[in-house]
Amino acid sequence: MAHFFPSLENIERLTVEPTEGELHLLRELERNLNDDYNVYFNPYLDGDRPDIIILRKNHGAVIIEVKDWEMSNYRIDNDNRWYPKNNSKIRMSSPMQQAFKYKSHLFELHLPLLGFAAIKNINFYKTISCFVYYHKLDNKGLNFLYDHNITENKKSLKEKNKLNIKRLERDKNQSITYDNIKKLMRKIESINKNPIFQDHIYDEFTTLLNPPKFVESQGIKRKFDEDQSKYIQSSPNTKIKIKGVAGSGKTTVMAERAAQAHKRHQSTVLILTFNLSIKNYIKDKVKNSFRMNDIEFKNDKVEISNYHYFFKSQMNNLGLELPIFKEVEEDEFSIISDGDEEINDNFGKLEGLSQAEKQELFNANKEAKNAISSFYSSVFKTDYFKGSENVIKYQTILVDEIQDFEVEWLEIIVNNFLAPNGEMVLLGDQNQNIYNRIINNKDFPITTGFGHWKNLKISYRMTDNSFIDMLTKFKNTFINGYDDNITFEKINNELGYSDIGYFMLKNSKKPAEDIYQKIQEKMAELRLHPNDVVIIASSIEILRDLQNLVYLNKKSQTDSTFESKEEYEEIEQIYLSKVKKQNEAREKIELQLKSPKDNIEQNRLVSALEYSKKALRSLAINKIKNLESYRKLKKIHFYANSGKLKLATVHSYKGFESQCVFLVMQPNDAPEMIYAGITRSSEHLVVFDLEDQKYAPFF
């Protein structure tokens, strides 16, 4: 029997279930193919998701696109173009075109080894075959779909028509119908041994196609340990706070409690977080819990939001006006408070400006950031909801990553949005207090009604005790200022494995290039799927450079929580061109001020000069706004399991986990920042140190 990746049992319980046609074809492949074949279902290919790829060592690969379409709804014209039958203006990609696109991407994007080989020898293209399986079409219907167009083309002797005939006949021949599925098995088995499909190419294929680690756990009903089981049961009139070590299942417990809560009171459950990028990850967890509890998931059953978006949406629902920063035209803009990290950019190389002008711009940017941050920090700590009618009350409110919250935010939520006799659960880890919130330093009055902290001590992310020993030692060495600091509890697990590497790059002239080289070597050594890899740092600048190197060298797509290097440079160029014009205008004013016509003109010029200086601050605010807009969108649409290599700030990746984490430590990183970074890894951790200071002796 063929080897299936993931296993057939795993495939049947995937979050996105296979279609009827996909499952039928997989069963046929199971019955007909021997163990020479590897069958990959819906592999993650850097953004591409072909239905099925079959691999046979020393032979080649087969791509199969599966369609459960009602074929009576589609038609093909004489040029082999596809359309919905009821709308001839909408042109579609044909199923065979989809399969060929996946094939071309294997050569162009996903397997550079194959692409280089094909340039030298065109026969490499023949090592991959493409087919389409139509589950709701029989052989008679296939003939009807193609034969008329083939006949029409044969009436003409034009070269175009000859080419159309060739394409139509090829697509028909490579199309498989439900009643002729044995034809596909014969075609797969008839693919001859091919000496150019060598072992190193086969190995590259298997590394690319092997499912990401998270796929294995999809659809498996989670078993909760004794402590976790206490906190998954929803009950009215309850306030509790739970803290746990990294990987102790806080988010999983929260997702299960959300499902139990909805089952109990049949109303919307509110989940709040601070990290904007984690929303989709939490949603996937909640969906799985609903499924395991036989509850149909719908968006109105669980509302997931970060605190600031929730605040603004509730203000809007109640018709309350959100105060705006006067120097910003758009009232939806807010810096830092809507994101999850500060803007830490150098604001450009600033070529062509004097040192004094550079310093003035730097000061303008710093002043702008501080002003916006201070303004919106005050706004979101103000209770505008007090006394308002029609405020939505939730029977259950769950707050994730509570260590990121301000005390005032929590007061606003409890006092306004928790229903009488409702339940509220706070979950977090004070060791990841990267924003230095005072809520972590003591129990403020707002949390006293939640009782003592409940502790989750066992980490299921790091199953190797040596890894846990390292984390415990780091925490005890650098993070020991919190009351009731929770410690890891070891479990007996002989299968645990960890791989920790450390590289000092203090004297590197090109740190991004050196880091990139080490990352490529490690990924090749471990044969890691890109989906299982993340590169994190507290600074966006180094991450942008690394993302750019990935693209330039591998032509690979990545997922990130920030703008690309190209996007940043576009924003920067717009900013600098406006600065240049502003400086030119100011120089003219200064020149005129040397010999004003009269006192009236002098006063006007002095006022104009003051306005010109203030304009620099406005330009800085506009640049910050544009950057933050990019980052908001990137975070909102960030997916931990997109199939791509990921790059994120530690701030944005907090709450996630990855099989392999590359952490780039920055000068002046706080110990909580380092701790949050190293605890993202479940198996492989590589730390790059750019400055031999505080943490070098430890690592």
KETORLO-174928 format. One record per residue (C-alpha): y, z, x. Coordinates in steps of 0.5 Angstrom, whole numbers, padded with zeros to 4 digits, always signed. Example, Ala and Ser with C-alpha at 12.3 -4.5 7.8 and 13.67 -1.06 7.14 Angstrom:
BEGIN
-0009+0016+0025 -0002+0014+0027 
//
This chain:
BEGIN
+0000+0000+0000 +0007-0002+0002 +0012+0004+0005 +0017+0005+0000 +0024+0008+0002 +0026+0013-0001 +0019+0014-0004 +0017+0012-0011 +0017+0019-0014 +0024+0020-0011 +0027+0013-0014 +0025+0015-0021 +0029+0021-0020 +0035+0018-0017 +0042+0020-0020 +0043+0013-0021 +0036+0011-0024 +0033+0004-0023 +0033-0001-0028 +0027-0003-0032 +0027-0009-0028 +0028-0006-0022 +0022-0001-0023 +0018-0006-0026 +0018-0010-0019 +0017-0004-0015 +0011-0003-0018 +0009-0010-0017 +0010-0009-0010 +0006-0003-0010 +0000-0006-0013 +0001-0012-0008 +0003-0011-0001 -0001-0008+0004 +0002-0002+0009 +0005-0008+0014 +0011-0008+0009 +0017-0003+0009 +0020-0003+0002 +0028-0001+0002 +0031+0000-0005 +0038+0000-0006 +0040+0001+0001 +0047+0004+0004 +0049-0002+0008 +0056+0000+0010 +0059-0001+0003 +0054-0006+0001 +0048-0004-0004 +0043-0010-0005 +0037-0008-0010 +0031-0009-0005 +0030-0011+0002 +0023-0012+0005 +0022-0011+0012 +0015-0014+0016 +0015-0013+0023 +0014-0019+0027 +0015-0023+0021 +0022-0022+0018 +0026-0019+0012 +0027-0021+0005 +0033-0020+0000 +0031-0019-0007 +0037-0019-0013 +0034-0016-0019 +0037-0018-0026 +0036-0015-0033 +0041-0020-0036 +0040-0023-0043 +0040-0030-0040 +0042-0033-0047 +0049-0030-0045 +0050-0034-0039 +0050-0042-0037 +0051-0046-0031 +0055-0052-0030 +0053-0059-0026 +0056-0056-0020 +0052-0050-0020 +0057-0045-0022 +0056-0039-0027 +0060-0037-0033 +0059-0033-0039 +0057-0037-0045 +0063-0035-0049 +0068-0036-0044 +0068-0042-0040 +0075-0039-0036 +0071-0034-0033 +0067-0036-0027 +0062-0031-0024 +0058-0030-0017 +0051-0033-0019 +0045-0028-0017 +0043-0032-0012 +0050-0032-0009 +0050-0025-0009 +0043-0025-0005 +0046-0030+0000 +0052-0025+0001 +0048-0019+0003 +0045-0024+0008 +0051-0026+0011 +0054-0019+0011 +0047-0017+0015 +0049-0022+0021 +0057-0021+0020 +0058-0014+0019 +0052-0010+0019 +0047-0012+0025 +0051-0015+0031 +0045-0016+0035 +0043-0020+0029 +0049-0024+0029 +0050-0025+0036 +0043-0028+0037 +0044-0033+0031 +0050-0035+0035 +0046-0037+0040 +0040-0039+0036 +0041-0042+0029 +0033-0040+0027 +0035-0033+0027 +0038-0035+0020 +0031-0036+0018 +0028-0029+0019 +0031-0027+0012 +0029-0030+0006 +0033-0029-0001 +0030-0029-0008 +0032-0027-0015 +0028-0024-0020 +0030-0024-0027 +0026-0019-0031 +0028-0022-0038 +0027-0029-0037 +0020-0033-0037 +0019-0040-0034 +0021-0044-0040 +0027-0041-0040 +0028-0042-0032 +0027-0049-0033 +0032-0050-0039 +0037-0046-0035 +0037-0051-0029 +0033-0058-0031 +0039-0061-0035 +0044-0060-0029 +0039-0063-0024 +0038-0069-0029 +0045-0070-0030 +0047-0070-0022 +0041-0075-0021 +0045-0080-0026 +0050-0081-0020 +0049-0083-0013 +0055-0079-0010 +0054-0075-0004 +0057-0069-0008 +0052-0070-0013 +0046-0070-0008 +0049-0063-0005 +0049-0060-0012 +0042-0063-0014 +0040-0059-0007 +0043-0053-0009 +0040-0053-0016 +0033-0054-0014 +0034-0049-0008 +0036-0043-0013 +0031-0045-0018 +0025-0045-0013 +0028-0038-0011 +0028-0035-0018 +0023-0031-0020 +0021-0030-0028 +0018-0024-0031 +0011-0028-0033 +0011-0031-0026 +0012-0025-0021 +0005-0027-0017 +0009-0033-0015 +0014-0028-0011 +0008-0024-0008 +0005-0031-0005 +0012-0033-0002 +0013-0026+0001 +0006-0026+0004 +0006-0033+0006 +0012-0031+0011 +0009-0033+0018 +0009-0029+0024 +0016-0031+0028 +0016-0029+0035 +0024-0029+0035 +0024-0023+0030 +0023-0018+0036 +0021-0011+0036 +0028-0009+0038 +0031-0013+0032 +0026-0009+0027 +0028-0003+0030 +0035-0004+0029 +0034-0006+0022 +0030+0000+0020 +0035+0005+0023 +0040+0001+0018 +0036+0001+0012 +0033+0008+0012 +0036+0012+0007 +0041+0017+0008 +0039+0024+0008 +0042+0026+0001 +0038+0021-0002 +0032+0025-0001 +0034+0031-0005 +0037+0027-0011 +0034+0029-0018 +0030+0035-0015 +0031+0042-0019 +0034+0047-0015 +0030+0053-0013 +0035+0059-0013 +0034+0065-0009 +0034+0072-0011 +0042+0073-0010 +0044+0066-0012 +0040+0067-0019 +0044+0073-0021 +0050+0069-0021 +0048+0062-0024 +0048+0065-0031 +0054+0064-0036 +0056+0070-0040 +0063+0072-0044 +0068+0077-0042 +0066+0077-0034 +0070+0076-0028 +0067+0076-0021 +0068+0074-0014 +0063+0071-0010 +0064+0070-0002 +0058+0067+0002 +0057+0064+0009 +0058+0056+0010 +0052+0053+0007 +0050+0059+0002 +0050+0054-0004 +0057+0057-0007 +0058+0050-0010 +0051+0049-0012 +0051+0056-0016 +0058+0054-0019 +0055+0047-0021 +0049+0051-0024 +0054+0056-0028 +0058+0050-0030 +0052+0047-0034 +0050+0054-0036 +0057+0056-0039 +0057+0049-0043 +0050+0050-0046 +0053+0057-0048 +0059+0056-0051 +0059+0048-0052 +0067+0047-0050 +0070+0045-0044 +0069+0048-0037 +0075+0048-0032 +0073+0048-0025 +0079+0048-0020 +0080+0047-0012 +0085+0046-0007 +0082+0040-0003 +0083+0034-0007 +0078+0030-0003 +0072+0034-0006 +0073+0033-0013 +0068+0027-0013 +0063+0031-0009 +0063+0037-0014 +0063+0032-0020 +0056+0029-0017 +0053+0037-0016 +0055+0038-0023 +0052+0032-0026 +0046+0034-0023 +0046+0041-0026 +0047+0038-0033 +0041+0033-0032 +0037+0039-0029 +0038+0043-0035 +0037+0037-0040 +0045+0036-0042 +0048+0030-0043 +0054+0029-0038 +0061+0027-0041 +0068+0028-0038 +0070+0032-0043 +0065+0037-0042 +0067+0039-0035 +0074+0038-0033 +0075+0038-0025 +0082+0038-0022 +0086+0041-0016 +0091+0046-0017 +0097+0042-0017 +0095+0036-0021 +0092+0041-0026 +0099+0045-0026 +0103+0038-0027 +0098+0035-0032 +0099+0042-0036 +0106+0042-0036 +0106+0035-0038 +0102+0036-0044 +0106+0042-0046 +0113+0037-0045 +0115+0042-0040 +0119+0039-0034 +0117+0039-0027 +0123+0041-0023 +0124+0035-0018 +0127+0035-0010 +0133+0032-0011 +0133+0028-0005 +0127+0024-0008 +0127+0019-0014 +0120+0020-0016 +0118+0026-0020 +0111+0025-0018 +0112+0026-0011 +0110+0033-0007 +0109+0034+0000 +0103+0038+0002 +0102+0042-0004 +0099+0036-0007 +0095+0034-0001 +0090+0039+0003 +0094+0038+0010 +0101+0038+0013 +0104+0031+0016 +0103+0032+0023 +0105+0025+0026 +0110+0024+0032 +0114+0019+0027 +0113+0013+0032 +0114+0011+0039 +0121+0010+0037 +0122+0004+0042 +0130+0002+0043 +0133+0009+0042 +0136+0014+0046 +0133+0020+0048 +0139+0024+0043 +0137+0019+0038 +0130+0020+0038 +0131+0028+0038 +0136+0027+0032 +0130+0023+0028 +0125+0029+0030 +0130+0034+0028 +0131+0030+0021 +0124+0029+0020 +0122+0037+0021 +0128+0039+0017 +0125+0034+0011 +0118+0037+0012 +0120+0044+0012 +0125+0043+0006 +0120+0039+0001 +0115+0044+0003 +0119+0050+0001 +0121+0047-0005 +0115+0045-0008 +0111+0052-0005 +0116+0055-0010 +0115+0051-0016 +0108+0051-0016 +0108+0059-0015 +0113+0059-0022 +0110+0061-0028 +0113+0056-0033 +0107+0057-0038 +0109+0064-0040 +0110+0065-0047 +0109+0057-0049 +0105+0055-0055 +0099+0051-0055 +0097+0052-0048 +0090+0050-0047 +0085+0056-0046 +0078+0055-0043 +0072+0060-0044 +0070+0059-0037 +0074+0058-0031 +0071+0057-0024 +0075+0057-0018 +0072+0054-0011 +0074+0055-0004 +0079+0061-0007 +0081+0063+0000 +0085+0056+0000 +0089+0059-0006 +0096+0063-0006 +0096+0069-0010 +0101+0067-0015 +0097+0061-0017 +0091+0065-0019 +0096+0070-0023 +0098+0063-0027 +0091+0061-0028 +0089+0068-0031 +0095+0070-0035 +0095+0063-0038 +0089+0059-0039 +0083+0064-0039 +0081+0065-0046 +0080+0072-0049 +0073+0074-0047 +0073+0068-0043 +0069+0068-0036 +0072+0067-0029 +0068+0066-0023 +0072+0066-0016 +0068+0063-0010 +0070+0062-0003 +0069+0064+0005 +0075+0068+0008 +0072+0065+0015 +0075+0058+0013 +0082+0061+0012 +0085+0055+0015 +0092+0056+0011 +0093+0063+0013 +0093+0065+0006 +0095+0072+0005 +0090+0073-0001 +0084+0073+0005 +0087+0080+0008 +0086+0085+0002 +0084+0085-0005 +0091+0084-0009 +0092+0087-0016 +0090+0080-0019 +0083+0080-0016 +0082+0088-0017 +0079+0086-0024 +0073+0082-0021 +0070+0088-0018 +0067+0088-0011 +0065+0081-0007 +0058+0079-0009 +0055+0076-0002 +0051+0070-0001 +0048+0071+0006 +0043+0066+0007 +0045+0059+0010 +0041+0053+0007 +0045+0048+0011 +0043+0051+0018 +0036+0052+0018 +0035+0053+0026 +0036+0060+0028 +0039+0058+0034 +0045+0055+0031 +0046+0061+0026 +0046+0065+0032 +0052+0061+0035 +0056+0061+0029 +0055+0068+0028 +0057+0069+0035 +0063+0065+0034 +0066+0069+0028 +0065+0075+0032 +0068+0073+0038 +0074+0070+0035 +0075+0071+0027 +0074+0079+0026 +0081+0081+0022 +0078+0081+0015 +0075+0087+0011 +0068+0086+0009 +0067+0080+0013 +0060+0077+0011 +0055+0076+0016 +0049+0070+0016 +0042+0073+0014 +0037+0069+0018 +0031+0066+0014 +0024+0064+0017 +0024+0057+0018 +0020+0054+0024 +0022+0047+0022 +0029+0048+0023 +0033+0044+0028 +0039+0044+0031 +0043+0039+0037 +0049+0042+0040 +0053+0038+0045 +0060+0039+0048 +0064+0035+0052 +0071+0037+0056 +0076+0031+0056 +0082+0035+0059 +0083+0030+0064 +0082+0024+0060 +0087+0018+0060 +0084+0015+0054 +0081+0020+0050 +0080+0016+0044 +0076+0011+0048 +0072+0016+0051 +0070+0020+0045 +0068+0013+0041 +0064+0011+0047 +0060+0018+0047 +0059+0018+0039 +0056+0011+0040 +0051+0013+0045 +0049+0019+0040 +0049+0015+0034 +0044+0010+0038 +0040+0016+0041 +0039+0019+0034 +0038+0013+0030 +0043+0016+0025 +0045+0012+0019 +0053+0012+0018 +0053+0015+0012 +0050+0022+0015 +0056+0022+0020 +0063+0024+0020 +0068+0025+0025 +0073+0031+0024 +0079+0034+0027 +0086+0037+0025 +0090+0032+0027 +0090+0025+0024 +0093+0021+0030 +0087+0022+0034 +0082+0020+0028 +0086+0014+0026 +0085+0011+0033 +0078+0013+0033 +0077+0009+0026 +0081+0003+0029 +0076+0003+0035 +0070+0003+0030 +0073-0003+0026 +0075-0007+0033 +0068-0006+0036 +0063-0005+0030 +0067-0009+0025 +0064-0003+0020 +0067-0001+0014 +0069+0007+0014 +0071+0012+0009 +0077+0016+0011 +0082+0021+0008 +0088+0018+0011 +0092+0011+0012 +0089+0006+0017 +0092+0005+0024 +0095-0002+0021 +0097+0002+0014 +0101+0007+0019 +0104+0002+0023 +0107-0002+0017 +0110+0004+0014 +0113+0006+0021 +0116-0001+0022 +0119+0000+0015 +0122+0006+0017 +0124+0004+0024 +0128-0002+0021 +0132+0002+0016 +0133+0007+0022 +0136+0002+0026 +0141-0001+0021 +0143+0006+0019 +0145+0007+0027 +0148+0001+0027 +0153+0003+0021 +0154+0009+0024 +0156+0006+0031 +0161+0002+0027 +0164+0008+0024 +0164+0012+0030 +0168+0006+0034 +0173+0006+0028 +0174+0013+0028 +0177+0012+0035 +0183+0009+0032 +0184+0010+0025 +0190+0007+0021 +0192+0013+0018 +0190+0020+0016 +0187+0017+0009 +0182+0012+0013 +0180+0018+0018 +0178+0022+0012 +0174+0017+0009 +0171+0015+0016 +0169+0022+0017 +0166+0023+0010 +0162+0016+0012 +0159+0019+0018 +0157+0026+0015 +0153+0021+0010 +0150+0017+0015 +0147+0023+0019 +0144+0026+0012 +0141+0019+0011 +0137+0020+0017 +0134+0026+0013 +0133+0021+0007 +0129+0016+0011 +0125+0021+0014 +0123+0024+0007 +0122+0017+0004 +0117+0016+0010 +0113+0022+0009 +0113+0020+0001 +0110+0014+0003 +0105+0017+0008 +0103+0022+0003 +0102+0017-0003 +0097+0013+0002 +0093+0020+0003 +0093+0022-0004 +0090+0016-0006 +0085+0016+0000 +0083+0023-0002 +0082+0022-0009 +0077+0016-0008 +0074+0019-0002 +0066+0019-0003 +0061+0023+0002 +0056+0019+0000 +0059+0012+0000 +0054+0009+0005 +0060+0009+0011 +0061+0013+0017 +0067+0018+0015 +0073+0020+0018 +0077+0026+0015 +0081+0032+0017 +0078+0039+0017 +0082+0040+0012 +0080+0035+0007 +0072+0035+0009 +0072+0043+0008 +0066+0044+0003 +0062+0038+0005 +0057+0038+0010 +0054+0032+0014 +0047+0031+0018 +0052+0030+0024 +0059+0032+0026 +0063+0030+0031 +0069+0035+0032 +0075+0033+0036 +0078+0040+0038 +0086+0040+0038 +0090+0044+0043 +0093+0050+0039 +0087+0050+0033 +0086+0056+0030 +0079+0059+0030 +0079+0059+0023 +0080+0051+0024 +0074+0051+0029 +0069+0055+0025 +0071+0051+0018 +0069+0044+0023 +0063+0047+0026 +0060+0049+0020 +0060+0042+0017 +0054+0040+0021 +0047+0041+0018 +0043+0039+0024 +0047+0035+0030 +0054+0038+0032 +0058+0035+0038 +0065+0038+0040 +0070+0034+0044 +0075+0039+0047 +0082+0036+0049 +0085+0042+0053 +0081+0047+0057 +0083+0053+0054 +0081+0058+0049 +0074+0056+0047 +0072+0052+0053 +0068+0058+0056 +0065+0060+0049 +0062+0053+0048 
//
